[in-house]
Amino acid sequence: MAEKRVRVRLSATGGRQVKDALRGVGEAGQQGFRRLSREMEAANRRLARFARQATRIARVVGAAAAAAGAALIRSGL
């Protein structure tokens, strides 16, 4: 895959204001990543719970199918 590089050169007056603005952007980014991380962890927990339930259901269905098959064989069908 081709890689594109972009270079940006910024020039600003009012260094303190720029610094404060960039700090605000950084803090907002950190908050966003923390929220994303929490949501991903919650989604992972829900997905793991779903997988456990699906596994249990598959076992029950398999056992029921085996029992039904055995019953059919015993009944002569």
Secondary structure, 3 states (H helix, E strand, C coil): CCCCCCCCCCCCCCHHHHHHHHHHHHHHHHHHHHHHHHHHHHHHHHHHHHHHHHHHHHHHHHHHHHHHHHHHHHHCC
